[in-house]
């Protein structure tokens, strides 16, 4: 059944997104104002153009039938992998990562658009093979997650790669996969990050030598621990095979396997990521340990947010951004400008708009009869939530600096188009919610 145009729109979603995008354009304009009150940037003009194209794209997807995508998602996923490989080999370096491609002044970030293809393909697989053996289903889903994530890490773009993790975890959770499998990935990821950053924390922030952390800095000691963990894991596996009724062997293999994998992956992460990139993940613990280096961003952002008080200093009257104390102020730190000029009131407004957006997606997800659409909404929900929590937490100094933009507000065509495309998908799911 063909959907009429007025039936395809979710007007509450449209309102939330429209207000967020307008706020973004306003403060991108403000970010271009210098200390003399003159706008020296045309970023806001580009953002208006990208927003116009993005809304047209969103409305086109909203009136289309998302279910027709299921026949193409496998090919699109292969294209996603191919374009990420091309980007790694021939892309442009931006902020230390080869993550952009383009011609002349036009450039796109393929890893942003690949989030959509990743969500679509994972949703297709989870729906198509819902009766598969849980372990086999999980392993294939993990392979779908691992390929684009590994290619993005090789660029290396840690911030974008991190977004793929909550998408995978939430989609697997709503698909009914066993929690122990999901927890396995979560714990491996968390321990990998912890093991990778602890040596930098010891040398750059704590300035104290800890015996346990020295294991991670010594290649020989790390190798011994890896061998010991792998051996205990194998003992647990054999014990489970020969004594299947004893659950202790299973959990021994489970936990020591996690430790072994995390130690190996953290070593690989340390070889891919530079020390300064790892330091940015932990400098929020003590920004004053490097106030003119990695800690500068957080310190200036907190000053901007704190100076906003309740109602802010007024639109176009912020000092931190106009005197160029804020880094990446139109992208990663756009919320800092908003909080400085609109204050606590402006921050709460953004929180409420995002809360309404996320709650509406949950409502649409629970109301659809189609599992493919259900999983798509879950992936988009995870992506929006993670972007919001990490970016706002980052500029407030309570989370690591990862370079994740605030969707709908931050400057950038790739992230804006990706977000608006996803909103269009959610609207399409809603307009076909009673159709299998």
KALINCOR-V275037 format. One record per residue. N is the residue number from 1. SS is DSSP state (a for helix, b for strand, c for the rest). PSI is psi in radians with two decimals (none if undefined). BURIAL is + if it has 24 or more other C-alpha atoms within 12 Angstrom, else -. Layout:
BEGIN
N | SS | PSI | BURIAL
N | SS | PSI | BURIAL
END
This chain:
BEGIN
1 | c | 2.27 | -
2 | c | 2.32 | -
3 | c | 2.25 | -
4 | c | 2.65 | -
5 | a | -0.82 | -
6 | a | -0.38 | -
7 | a | -0.37 | -
8 | a | -0.44 | +
9 | c | 2.38 | +
10 | c | 1.84 | +
11 | a | -0.47 | -
12 | a | -0.80 | -
13 | a | -0.78 | +
14 | a | -0.71 | +
15 | a | -0.86 | -
16 | a | -0.81 | +
17 | a | -0.73 | +
18 | a | -0.76 | +
19 | a | -0.74 | +
20 | a | -0.77 | +
21 | a | -0.71 | +
22 | a | -0.73 | +
23 | a | -0.72 | +
24 | a | -0.80 | +
25 | a | -0.71 | +
26 | a | -0.79 | +
27 | a | -0.29 | +
28 | a | -0.68 | +
29 | a | -0.79 | +
30 | a | -0.61 | +
31 | a | -0.36 | +
32 | c | -0.09 | +
33 | b | 2.28 | +
34 | c | -3.05 | -
35 | c | -0.29 | -
36 | c | 0.07 | -
37 | c | 0.30 | -
38 | c | 2.37 | -
39 | b | 2.07 | -
40 | c | 0.24 | -
41 | c | 2.55 | -
42 | c | 0.32 | -
43 | a | -0.65 | +
44 | a | -0.55 | +
45 | a | -0.78 | -
46 | a | -0.71 | -
47 | a | -0.66 | +
48 | a | -0.75 | +
49 | a | -0.80 | -
50 | a | -0.65 | +
51 | a | -0.73 | +
52 | a | -0.80 | -
53 | a | -0.71 | -
54 | a | -0.72 | +
55 | a | -0.65 | +
56 | a | -0.73 | -
57 | a | -0.75 | +
58 | a | -0.80 | +
59 | a | -0.62 | +
60 | a | -0.77 | +
61 | a | -0.65 | +
62 | a | -0.66 | +
63 | a | -0.09 | +
64 | c | 2.90 | +
65 | c | 1.88 | +
66 | a | -0.42 | +
67 | a | -0.37 | +
68 | a | -0.28 | -
69 | a | -0.36 | +
70 | a | -0.43 | +
71 | a | -0.22 | -
72 | c | -0.17 | -
73 | a | -0.60 | +
74 | a | -0.75 | -
75 | a | -0.67 | -
76 | a | -0.62 | +
77 | a | -0.71 | +
78 | a | -0.71 | -
79 | a | -0.69 | -
80 | a | -0.84 | +
81 | a | -0.72 | +
82 | a | -0.74 | -
83 | a | -0.54 | +
84 | a | -0.65 | +
85 | a | -0.76 | +
86 | a | -0.73 | +
87 | a | -0.73 | +
88 | a | -0.65 | +
89 | a | -0.68 | -
90 | a | 0.10 | -
91 | c | 3.03 | +
92 | b | 2.58 | +
93 | b | 2.16 | -
94 | b | 2.12 | -
95 | c | 0.72 | -
96 | c | 0.06 | -
97 | b | 2.47 | +
98 | b | 1.39 | +
99 | b | 0.19 | +
100 | b | 2.55 | +
101 | b | 2.74 | +
102 | b | -3.08 | -
103 | b | 2.25 | -
104 | c | -2.24 | -
105 | c | -0.06 | -
106 | b | 2.23 | -
107 | b | 2.63 | -
108 | b | 2.77 | +
109 | c | 1.72 | +
110 | a | -0.55 | +
111 | a | -0.46 | +
112 | a | -0.86 | +
113 | a | -0.51 | +
114 | a | -0.35 | +
115 | a | -0.71 | +
116 | a | -0.85 | +
117 | a | -0.65 | +
118 | a | -0.81 | +
119 | a | -0.77 | +
120 | a | -0.79 | +
121 | a | -0.70 | +
122 | a | -0.69 | +
123 | a | -0.74 | +
124 | a | -0.80 | +
125 | a | -0.81 | +
126 | a | -0.60 | +
127 | a | -0.72 | +
128 | a | -0.61 | -
129 | c | 0.73 | -
130 | c | -0.38 | +
131 | c | 0.13 | -
132 | c | 2.78 | -
133 | c | 2.27 | -
134 | a | -0.74 | +
135 | a | -0.78 | -
136 | a | -0.72 | -
137 | a | -0.71 | +
138 | a | -0.75 | +
139 | a | -0.70 | +
140 | a | -0.70 | +
141 | a | -0.69 | +
142 | a | -0.66 | +
143 | a | -0.68 | -
144 | a | -0.66 | +
145 | a | -0.71 | +
146 | a | -0.65 | +
147 | a | -1.02 | +
148 | a | -0.59 | +
149 | a | -0.78 | +
150 | a | -0.71 | +
151 | a | -0.64 | +
152 | a | -0.65 | +
153 | a | -0.54 | +
154 | c | -0.23 | +
155 | c | -0.65 | +
156 | c | 2.33 | +
157 | c | 1.49 | +
158 | a | -0.71 | +
159 | a | -0.87 | +
160 | a | -0.70 | +
161 | a | -0.61 | +
162 | a | -0.53 | +
163 | a | -0.51 | +
164 | a | -0.41 | +
165 | a | -0.96 | +
166 | a | -0.54 | +
167 | a | -0.84 | +
168 | a | -0.79 | +
169 | a | -0.80 | +
170 | a | -0.70 | +
171 | a | -0.69 | +
172 | a | -0.64 | +
173 | a | -0.85 | +
174 | a | -0.34 | +
175 | c | -0.07 | +
176 | c | 0.27 | +
177 | c | 2.58 | +
178 | c | 2.42 | -
179 | a | -0.52 | -
180 | a | -0.52 | -
181 | a | -0.76 | +
182 | a | -0.75 | +
183 | a | -0.57 | +
184 | a | -0.83 | +
185 | a | -0.75 | +
186 | a | -0.84 | +
187 | a | -0.69 | +
188 | a | -0.76 | +
189 | a | -0.79 | +
190 | a | -0.80 | -
191 | a | -0.59 | +
192 | a | -0.81 | +
193 | a | -0.79 | +
194 | a | -0.81 | +
195 | a | -0.52 | +
196 | a | -0.61 | +
197 | a | -0.36 | +
198 | a | -0.76 | +
199 | a | -0.66 | +
200 | a | -0.68 | +
201 | a | -0.75 | +
202 | a | -0.75 | +
203 | a | -0.55 | -
204 | a | -0.46 | +
205 | a | -0.96 | +
206 | a | -0.67 | -
207 | c | 0.55 | -
208 | c | 2.44 | -
209 | c | 2.17 | -
210 | c | 2.35 | -
211 | a | -0.77 | -
212 | a | -0.67 | -
213 | a | -0.50 | +
214 | a | -0.42 | -
215 | a | -0.62 | -
216 | a | -0.38 | +
217 | a | -0.31 | +
218 | c | 2.11 | -
219 | a | -0.66 | -
220 | a | -0.79 | -
221 | a | -0.69 | -
222 | a | -0.77 | +
223 | a | -0.70 | -
224 | a | -0.74 | -
225 | a | -0.67 | +
226 | a | -0.80 | +
227 | a | -0.74 | -
228 | a | -0.77 | -
229 | a | -0.75 | +
230 | a | -0.67 | +
231 | a | -0.78 | -
232 | a | -0.66 | +
233 | a | -0.77 | +
234 | a | -0.68 | +
235 | a | -0.75 | +
236 | a | -0.69 | +
237 | a | -0.83 | +
238 | a | -0.65 | -
239 | a | -0.69 | -
240 | a | -0.61 | -
241 | a | -0.79 | -
242 | a | -0.42 | -
243 | c | 1.19 | -
244 | c | -0.40 | -
245 | c | -0.27 | -
246 | c | 1.94 | -
247 | a | -0.27 | -
248 | a | -0.64 | -
249 | a | -0.68 | +
250 | a | -0.83 | +
251 | a | -0.50 | -
252 | a | -0.84 | +
253 | a | -0.67 | +
254 | a | -0.93 | +
255 | a | -0.69 | +
256 | a | -0.46 | +
257 | a | -0.70 | +
258 | a | -0.80 | +
259 | a | -0.76 | +
260 | a | -0.83 | +
261 | a | -0.74 | +
262 | a | -0.69 | +
263 | a | -0.69 | +
264 | a | -0.84 | +
265 | a | -0.60 | +
266 | a | -0.59 | +
267 | a | -0.73 | +
268 | a | -0.69 | -
269 | a | -0.68 | +
270 | a | -0.49 | +
271 | a | -0.44 | -
272 | a | -0.81 | +
273 | c | 2.51 | +
274 | c | 2.79 | +
275 | a | -0.68 | -
276 | a | -0.53 | +
277 | a | -0.68 | +
278 | a | -0.66 | +
279 | a | -0.60 | +
280 | a | -0.42 | +
281 | a | -0.41 | +
282 | a | -0.11 | +
283 | a | -0.29 | +
284 | a | -0.39 | +
285 | a | -0.70 | +
286 | c | 1.43 | +
287 | a | -0.49 | +
288 | a | -0.13 | -
289 | a | -0.37 | +
290 | a | 1.16 | +
291 | c | -0.44 | -
292 | c | 0.06 | -
293 | c | -1.96 | -
294 | c | -0.46 | +
295 | c | -0.17 | +
296 | a | -0.80 | +
297 | a | -0.86 | +
298 | a | -0.75 | +
299 | a | -0.84 | +
300 | a | -0.61 | +
301 | a | -0.75 | +
302 | a | -0.61 | +
303 | a | -0.75 | +
304 | a | -0.82 | +
305 | a | -0.74 | +
306 | a | -0.58 | +
307 | a | -0.21 | +
308 | c | -0.39 | +
309 | c | -2.45 | -
310 | c | -0.85 | -
311 | c | 0.00 | -
312 | c | 3.00 | +
313 | c | -0.13 | +
314 | c | 2.57 | +
315 | c | 2.29 | +
316 | c | 0.26 | +
317 | c | 0.16 | +
318 | c | 2.51 | +
319 | a | -0.63 | +
320 | a | -0.75 | +
321 | a | -0.70 | +
322 | a | -0.49 | +
323 | c | 0.16 | +
324 | c | 0.63 | +
325 | c | -0.48 | +
326 | c | 2.24 | +
327 | c | 2.68 | +
328 | c | 0.79 | +
329 | c | -0.38 | +
330 | c | -0.16 | +
331 | c | -1.53 | +
332 | c | -0.55 | +
333 | c | 0.54 | +
334 | a | -0.58 | +
335 | a | -0.52 | +
336 | a | -0.72 | +
337 | a | -0.78 | +
338 | a | -0.77 | +
339 | a | -0.57 | +
340 | a | -0.69 | +
341 | a | -0.51 | +
342 | a | -0.12 | +
343 | a | -2.80 | +
344 | a | -0.64 | +
345 | a | -0.79 | -
346 | a | -0.69 | +
347 | a | -0.76 | +
348 | a | -0.65 | -
349 | a | -0.78 | -
350 | a | -0.72 | +
351 | a | -0.79 | +
352 | a | -0.71 | -
353 | a | -0.75 | +
354 | a | -0.69 | +
355 | a | -0.77 | +
356 | a | -0.70 | +
357 | a | -0.83 | +
358 | a | -0.74 | +
359 | a | -0.66 | +
360 | a | -0.66 | +
361 | a | -0.72 | +
362 | a | -0.76 | +
363 | a | -0.78 | +
364 | a | -0.71 | +
365 | a | -0.74 | +
366 | a | -0.34 | +
367 | a | -0.15 | -
368 | c | 2.57 | +
369 | c | -0.12 | -
370 | c | 2.13 | +
371 | a | -0.61 | +
372 | a | -0.82 | +
373 | a | -0.62 | +
374 | a | -0.79 | +
375 | a | -0.62 | +
376 | a | -0.83 | +
377 | a | -0.66 | +
378 | a | -0.76 | +
379 | a | -0.73 | +
380 | a | -0.70 | +
381 | a | -0.81 | +
382 | a | -0.72 | +
383 | a | -0.85 | +
384 | a | -0.78 | +
385 | a | -0.77 | +
386 | a | -0.77 | +
387 | a | -0.80 | +
388 | a | -0.91 | +
389 | a | -0.78 | +
390 | a | -0.77 | +
391 | a | -0.85 | +
392 | a | -0.71 | +
393 | a | -0.63 | +
394 | a | -0.84 | +
395 | a | -0.35 | +
396 | c | -0.09 | +
397 | c | 0.36 | +
398 | c | 0.02 | -
399 | c | 2.81 | +
400 | c | 2.69 | +
401 | c | 2.04 | +
402 | c | -0.08 | +
403 | c | 0.43 | +
404 | c | 2.16 | +
405 | c | 2.83 | +
406 | c | 1.85 | +
407 | c | 2.47 | +
408 | c | -0.44 | +
409 | c | -0.72 | +
410 | c | 2.59 | +
411 | c | 2.37 | +
412 | c | 2.20 | +
413 | a | -0.68 | +
414 | a | -0.84 | +
415 | a | -0.64 | +
416 | a | -0.78 | +
417 | a | -0.70 | +
418 | a | -0.80 | +
419 | a | -0.76 | +
420 | a | -0.61 | +
421 | a | -0.74 | +
422 | a | -0.69 | +
423 | a | -0.70 | +
424 | a | -0.69 | +
425 | a | -0.77 | +
426 | a | -0.72 | +
427 | a | -0.69 | +
428 | a | -0.70 | +
429 | a | -0.74 | +
430 | a | -0.69 | +
431 | a | -0.26 | +
432 | c | 0.50 | +
433 | c | -0.42 | +
434 | c | 0.04 | -
435 | c | 2.32 | -
436 | c | none | -
END
